[in-house]
Structures are given as structure tokens and as C-alpha cells.
Amino acid sequence: MSAYLDTSQNRPIDEWPRPLRQPTGLEQPPLRNSEFWSLDHRLGKLSAQCDRLAEELRKVKTSLSVAVKIQLIAGRTLTTPLDVIVEPDDEGFIARCVDLPLFGYGDDQYEAVECLRKEIDSLYHDLIQDEDATEEWLQIRRFFEKNVT
């Protein structure tokens, strides 16, 4: 027995005209439970691969050495910027000044450079005030006197 909802034509629901849809050729048969599991499994594998690739990319980004230049020390401008190499260390980063025998250490690259900048500032103030220094430190002092404006 059919339910009659269209009283004007007295036709059962299953005989109503259906809207026509043009076939696209891309129709897929309905998925079975095992196919859902298979897709879920493959998505899980892809997700794990993406996580591994993201971790490898993070390692590559943090394992690269970076060169930066320091233009300001002690609130003054250098006519010749100091070259700094920032390299990864076991648990952080080391910023090494090429022109001076100074290092800075930090948890990230920015912190390492800031630590080095503070060391350079401190050295600058110490050398400007100190009259008794070895030849090596006097050369650095002359470098500062020549390049700090």
C-alpha cells in the first residue's frame, strides 16, 4: 500500500517524477564499510608522513647557519657593520662575531644575536675606559674608534 500525497494526480510517492540529472562520468558507487576503513587508514598514514616532513623541515631550518650584520652598538652607528655568523648548537644557537673574539648564546637565533650585541656593547665601554690593554685589545679599540660614529 502506498502513501498518496499528491492528491491532484492521485499518484503514489514512488511514482513522482524525479528531476533529471545529467551524468558527469565521475559518479562513484557508494562506499562499503571496508572502503571507509581503507580511506581512514590511508589518511592516517598521510597525516603521519606530513608530521614527519614538517619535523624534518623544522630541523633543516634550524640547522642552517645564518649570517647577519650588526650596525648599532652602544646606541651608536658603525660605519662598517660587524659580520655575525649564527649557528645551531646542541640545545640552542651561538652567534659568533667574525671581526671580534666574542660569542653570544641563546635558545633561538634572535636571542643569540642579542646576547652577542650586549657583549659587544660591554667590550666597547670597557675598551674606551681602559688605558692599559694588550696589543690585541688595543687593535680592537682602534677598530671601535675608527668605526663607531
C-alpha positions, -999 to 999 in steps of 0.1 A, spaced: 0 0 0 15 34 -10 10 67 7 -7 92 -15 5 127 -10 -2 141 -44 -40 143 -43 -44 162 -75 -30 134 -97 -36 105 -72 -1 91 -77 20 73 -51 53 89 -39 75 64 -56 59 73 -89 65 110 -87 87 124 -115 123 127 -104 145 157 -115 167 148 -144 204 150 -137 230 149 -165 256 122 -159 291 136 -154 310 104 -158 325 110 -123 298 92 -104 312 68 -77 294 38 -64 286 41 -26 314 32 -3 312 0 17 324 -1 54 357 -18 44 364 10 19 358 36 47 383 19 69 408 18 40 404 55 34 407 62 71 439 41 72 454 59 42 445 93 56 462 83 89 494 73 70 494 106 51 489 126 82 519 108 99 540 114 68 531 151 68 541 153 105 574 137 98 581 160 69 572 191 90 596 180 117 624 174 91 617 209 77 619 224 111 652 207 117 666 219 84 655 254 90 671 255 125 703 237 114 713 262 88 739 288 96 728 324 92 749 355 85 737 388 99 753 423 103 753 444 134 751 481 126 744 496 160 764 492 193 761 512 225 734 533 208 759 544 181 762 536 144 791 516 129 805 528 96 814 493 89 789 467 101 801 437 121 796 404 104 779 377 126 775 340 120 747 323 138 750 285 141 730 259 158 744 243 189 733 212 208 705 230 227 704 265 212 723 288 189 757 305 190 763 339 174 799 345 166 813 379 156 838 375 127 857 407 134 859 403 172 867 374 196 832 374 210 803 350 212 766 351 222 744 321 231 706 318 231 677 295 228 669 309 194 688 328 167 674 362 178 684 357 214 719 346 205 724 378 184 711 400 212 734 383 237 763 390 213 752 426 209 753 431 247 788 416 248 800 439 221 785 469 239 802 459 271 835 454 254 832 488 237 826 506 270 854 487 287 880 494 260 871 531 258 877 535 295 907 512 298 942 527 290 962 496 299 954 469 274 973 443 254 981 449 217 952 426 207 927 447 227 943 479 215 937 468 179 900 462 187 899 496 205 913 513 173 887 494 153 860 509 175 874 544 175 876 543 137 842 527 130 819 540 158 802 573 150 
